[in-house]
């Protein structure tokens, strides 16, 4: 009893105190319930949470990102939004950031769906068709710096003419997939699930890992393209995989419409053309839904439902934060981080913990939540 009563507890008043408390929490996770160490862990967690609430508030969400997450939580679709706003084009323009949410629209969302009005009222930028075209042109010029205007036009005409049209892309639905090998073992499996059934923290993990600017770009990222181009130029002659700078939309284009094509300038041009067409044809939520149901997660798993079952024996709706971060770590190199291969587990945990740190750095979870998730063992079903 005396040991518990004399436990030193220091208030957290500075960043140094905060980091020291987080460092002290780690070894206490193994404490015996009811012990002095367990008591200290509980006190430290409360102090850290209170300090983060006061000094590290999570920034107000982007209104459109907030709206899309609210629609997912309530099981609403773009068609529902169109019905509420009285126009399909108006709903599409709002979700694709070509029109501001008006006071009338915000009032309708609050009254009909119970969506909080304050987050929807935060100012945000929209890109009109002229601005979107200018941004896309700038990205292409950055990617193809050094080529003449006529060469650029010829390149995009040559590689874009035989690609699927916007109308063809709009009608795509990921197919069910179930394939077995000669030994009867499952070799490929997919069962698409609606985005509305995937919890927000799972979506946040993929955005942090793959495309933190997803809801702000028009299909590709000019800064990322320029950064990757600089890295590739600097590593000419070295045996390194070229940096790709691919957004979620570009990854969807590559996986869905350009499977098996090796990295090249031609493929990158096709990715950008297709990313533009995908963004024009579909809402951001629909693109994200297709991405999560289309991509390969290693083993037999195609799509997040199959991956959740393969690695954790559960549905996406039941995934925890640590499990979501692990699945978000897989698309970069699925068979390198596969949890069901023992030799991979060390690097799989490193990659999962990196995703958790990114989520905290992006303000999607708190630092303490990331640390608690990192302390969870990485084990399969």
C-alpha positions in Angstrom: 0.0 0.0 0.0 2.8 2.4 0.9 4.4 1.8 -2.5 1.2 3.0 -4.2 0.8 6.0 -2.0 4.3 7.2 -2.6 4.3 6.9 -6.4 5.7 10.2 -7.7 3.4 11.8 -10.2 4.7 14.8 -12.1 2.2 17.1 -13.9 2.8 17.4 -17.6 3.4 21.1 -18.4 5.7 21.0 -21.4 6.6 19.1 -24.5 9.6 17.7 -22.7 7.3 16.4 -19.9 5.0 15.0 -22.6 7.7 13.1 -24.4 9.1 11.8 -21.1 5.7 10.5 -20.1 5.2 8.7 -23.5 8.6 7.1 -23.1 7.8 5.9 -19.6 4.4 4.5 -20.7 5.9 1.9 -23.1 7.5 -0.5 -20.5 4.4 -0.2 -18.2 2.1 -2.0 -20.7 3.2 -5.3 -19.3 2.4 -4.3 -15.7 0.5 -6.8 -13.5 -3.1 -5.5 -13.0 -3.6 -4.0 -9.6 0.2 -3.4 -9.2 1.8 -0.1 -8.5 3.2 0.0 -12.0 -0.4 -0.5 -13.4 -1.6 2.4 -11.2 1.2 4.5 -12.5 0.3 3.6 -16.1 -3.3 4.7 -15.6 -2.2 8.0 -14.1 0.3 8.7 -16.8 -2.3 7.9 -19.5 -4.8 10.3 -18.0 -2.2 13.1 -17.7 -1.0 12.5 -21.3 -4.6 12.6 -22.6 -5.4 15.8 -20.7 -2.2 17.5 -22.0 -2.8 16.5 -25.6 -6.4 17.7 -25.3 -5.2 21.1 -24.2 -2.1 21.6 -26.3 -2.4 19.3 -29.3 -6.0 19.7 -30.4 -6.9 18.0 -33.6 -7.5 20.6 -36.3 -10.9 21.2 -37.6 -11.7 18.8 -40.4 -11.8 19.9 -44.0 -15.6 20.4 -44.7 -15.8 18.1 -47.7 -13.7 15.4 -45.9 -16.0 15.8 -42.9 -19.1 15.5 -45.1 -17.9 12.4 -46.8 -17.1 10.7 -43.5 -20.5 11.7 -42.1 -22.2 10.3 -45.2 -20.3 7.0 -44.7 -21.3 6.8 -41.1 -25.0 7.4 -42.0 -24.9 5.1 -45.0 -25.6 7.9 -47.4 -24.5 8.0 -51.0 -23.9 10.6 -53.6 -27.3 9.9 -55.0 -28.8 10.6 -51.6 -27.0 13.9 -51.5 -28.2 14.8 -54.9 -31.8 14.1 -53.8 -31.3 16.3 -50.7 -29.7 19.2 -52.7 -32.1 18.9 -55.6 -29.5 18.3 -58.3 -27.1 15.6 -59.3 -24.6 18.1 -60.7 -24.7 20.2 -57.6 -23.9 17.1 -55.4 -21.1 16.1 -57.8 -19.7 19.6 -57.8 -19.7 19.8 -54.0 -18.0 16.4 -53.5 -15.4 17.2 -56.2 -14.7 20.7 -54.8 -16.0 22.6 -57.7 -18.7 24.4 -55.6 -18.8 25.7 -52.1 -21.3 24.4 -49.6 -23.9 27.2 -49.2 -25.6 28.2 -46.0 -28.8 26.7 -47.4 -27.1 23.4 -48.2 -25.5 23.2 -44.7 -28.9 23.9 -43.1 -30.5 21.0 -45.2 -27.7 18.6 -44.1 -28.2 19.6 -40.5 -32.0 19.3 -40.6 -32.4 16.2 -42.7 -29.3 14.1 -41.7 -28.3 15.6 -38.4 -24.8 16.5 -39.7 -23.1 19.1 -37.4 -23.1 22.5 -39.1 -20.0 24.1 -37.6 -17.4 21.8 -39.4 -19.2 22.3 -42.7 -18.9 26.1 -42.3 -15.1 26.2 -42.2 -13.7 28.1 -45.2 -12.1 25.9 -47.9 -10.8 26.3 -51.4 -12.6 25.1 -54.5 -11.1 24.6 -58.0 -13.2 25.7 -61.0 -12.8 24.0 -64.3 -10.2 26.6 -65.4 -8.1 26.2 -62.3 -8.4 22.4 -62.4 -7.2 22.4 -66.0 -4.3 24.7 -65.1 -3.2 22.5 -62.2 -3.3 19.4 -64.4 -1.3 21.2 -67.1 1.3 22.3 -64.6 1.6 18.7 -63.3 2.1 17.4 -66.8 4.7 20.0 -67.6 6.6 19.3 -64.4 6.6 15.6 -65.2 7.7 16.1 -68.8 10.1 19.0 -68.2 12.5 19.5 -71.1 10.1 18.3 -73.8 8.7 20.7 -76.3 5.0 21.6 -76.3 4.4 19.7 -79.5 6.2 16.6 -78.2 4.1 16.7 -75.0 0.9 16.9 -77.1 2.0 14.0 -79.3 2.9 11.9 -76.3 -0.4 12.3 -74.5 -2.3 11.8 -77.8 -0.4 8.6 -78.5 -0.9 7.1 -75.1 -4.3 8.4 -74.2 -6.2 7.6 -77.4 -6.7 3.9 -76.7 -7.5 4.2 -73.0 -11.0 3.7 -71.5 -13.3 6.7 -71.6 -14.8 8.6 -68.7 -18.2 6.8 -69.4 -16.6 3.4 -69.4 -14.8 4.1 -66.1 -18.0 5.4 -64.5 -19.8 2.0 -64.9 -17.0 -0.2 -63.4 -17.9 -2.5 -60.4 -15.2 -4.7 -58.8 -16.2 -8.3 -59.6 -16.5 -11.1 -57.0 -13.4 -13.3 -57.3 -12.9 -16.8 -56.0 -10.2 -19.0 -57.5 -8.6 -22.2 -56.4 -5.3 -24.0 -57.2 -4.8 -27.6 -58.2 -4.4 -28.6 -54.6 -7.8 -27.1 -53.7 -6.3 -24.2 -51.8 -7.7 -20.6 -52.3 -5.4 -18.6 -54.6 -7.5 -15.4 -55.2 -10.5 -14.0 -53.4 -12.5 -10.8 -53.4 -15.9 -9.8 -52.0 -16.4 -6.0 -52.5 -17.9 -4.1 -49.5 -19.5 -0.6 -49.5 -17.4 2.2 -48.2 -20.2 3.0 -45.7 -19.4 -0.3 -43.9 -15.7 0.6 -43.5 -15.0 2.6 -40.2 -13.5 6.1 -40.5 -10.2 5.0 -38.7 -9.6 2.4 -41.4 -10.1 5.0 -44.1 -7.8 7.4 -42.2 -5.0 4.8 -42.1 -5.0 4.4 -45.8 -5.0 8.1 -46.4 -2.1 8.6 -44.0 -0.1 5.7 -45.6 -0.8 6.3 -49.3 -2.2 9.8 -50.0 -2.6 12.4 -47.3 -3.8 15.0 -49.8 -6.4 12.7 -51.4 -9.4 15.0 -50.8 -7.4 18.0 -52.0 -5.9 17.0 -55.3 -7.5 16.4 -58.7 -6.1 12.9 -59.3 -2.3 13.5 -59.0 0.0 15.6 -57.0 2.3 18.1 -58.7 4.7 18.4 -55.6 4.9 14.7 -55.4 5.7 14.3 -59.1 8.4 16.9 -59.0 9.9 15.4 -55.8 9.9 11.9 -57.4 11.4 13.3 -60.6 14.2 14.9 -58.6 14.9 11.7 -56.8 14.9 9.7 -60.0 17.3 12.1 -61.6 19.6 12.0 -58.6 19.7 8.2 -58.7 20.4 7.7 -62.4 22.7 4.8 -63.0 21.8 3.2 -59.6 19.9 0.0 -59.2 17.0 1.6 -57.4 13.3 1.3 -58.0 12.1 4.6 -59.5 10.0 6.8 -57.2 6.4 6.7 -58.4 4.6 9.6 -56.7 1.3 7.8 -57.3 -1.9 9.1 -55.6 -4.7 6.7 -54.7 -6.4 7.6 -57.9 -3.3 6.8 -59.9 -2.9 3.5 -58.1 -6.5 2.6 -58.9 -5.8 3.5 -62.6 -2.7 1.3 -62.6 -4.3 -1.7 -60.8 -7.6 -1.5 -62.6 -6.6 -0.5 -66.1 -2.9 -1.0 -66.5 -2.2 -4.3 -64.8 1.2 -5.8 -65.4 2.8 -2.9 -67.2 6.3 -2.2 -65.9 7.3 1.3 -64.6 8.0 3.7 -67.5 7.3 7.2 -68.7 4.6 5.8 -71.0 2.8 4.1 -68.0 3.1 7.3 -65.9 1.5 9.3 -68.7 -1.3 6.8 -69.0 -1.8 6.9 -65.2 -2.2 10.7 -65.3 -4.6 10.6 -68.2 -6.7 7.9 -66.5 -6.5 9.6 -63.1 -8.0 12.7 -64.7 -10.8 10.7 -66.3 -11.5 8.8 -63.1 -11.8 12.1 -61.1 -14.1 13.5 -63.7 -16.3 10.4 -63.8 -16.6 9.5 -60.1 -16.8 11.1 -56.7 -13.9 10.9 -54.2 -15.8 8.4 -52.1 -16.5 6.2 -55.0 -12.9 6.2 -56.1 -11.8 5.3 -52.6 -14.4 2.5 -52.4 -13.1 1.1 -55.7 -9.5 1.4 -54.5 -10.1 -0.4 -51.3 -12.0 -3.2 -53.0 -9.6 -3.5 -56.0 -6.0 -3.5 -54.7 -4.0 -6.6 -53.9 -3.0 -7.2 -50.2 -0.8 -10.3 -50.6 -1.7 -14.0 -50.4 -5.1 -14.6 -51.8 -6.5 -11.3 -50.7 -7.9 -8.8 -53.3 -9.7 -6.0 -51.6 -10.0 -5.0 -47.9 -12.7 -7.6 -47.0 -10.5 -10.5 -48.1 -7.4 -8.9 -46.4 -9.3 -8.5 -43.1 -10.4 -12.1 -43.2 -6.9 -13.4 -44.3 -4.9 -11.6 -41.7 -7.3 -11.1 -38.8 -10.2 -13.4 -39.3 -12.8 -10.5 -39.2 -14.7 -8.1 -41.3 -13.4 -4.5 -42.0 -16.1 -3.1 -39.7 -14.4 -4.9 -36.7 -10.8 -3.7 -37.4 -9.0 -1.9 -34.6 -6.7 1.1 -35.2 -3.5 -1.1 -35.1 -5.0 -3.7 -37.5 -6.2 -0.9 -39.9 -2.7 0.6 -39.9 -1.2 -2.9 -40.8 -3.6 -3.4 -43.7 -2.8 0.2 -44.9 0.9 -0.8 -44.9 0.4 -3.7 -47.3 -0.3 -2.1 -50.7 3.3 -0.7 -51.0 4.8 -4.2 -51.0 2.1 -6.9 -50.1 4.3 -9.9 -50.1 7.1 -8.2 -48.2 4.9 -7.4 -45.2 2.6 -10.4 -45.2 1.8 -11.3 -41.6 1.3 -15.0 -42.4 5.0 -15.4 -43.3 7.0 -15.5 -40.1 10.2 -14.0 -41.6 8.1 -10.9 -42.5 6.8 -10.0 -39.1 9.6 -7.7 -37.9 9.5 -5.5 -41.0 5.7 -5.8 -41.0 5.5 -4.3 -37.5 8.0 -1.5 -38.5 5.8 -0.6 -41.4 2.6 -0.7 -39.3 4.2 1.5 -36.7 5.3 4.0 -39.4 1.7 4.2 -40.6 0.5 4.9 -37.0 3.1 7.7 -36.6 1.9 9.2 -39.9 -1.7 9.1 -38.6 -0.6 11.0 -35.5 1.5 13.4 -37.5 -1.4 14.2 -39.8 -3.7 14.8 -36.8 -5.9 11.7 -37.5 -5.2 10.2 -34.1 -3.5 11.5 -31.0 0.1 10.6 -30.2 -1.0 8.5 -27.2 -3.4 6.6 -29.4 -0.6 5.9 -31.8 1.6 4.7 -29.0 -1.0 2.4 -27.5 -1.6 0.9 -31.0 2.1 0.4 -31.5 2.2 -1.5 -28.2 -0.3 -4.1 -29.6 1.3 -7.3 -30.8 1.1 -8.0 -34.5 -0.5 -11.4 -34.7 -2.9 -13.1 -37.1 -6.2 -15.0 -36.5 
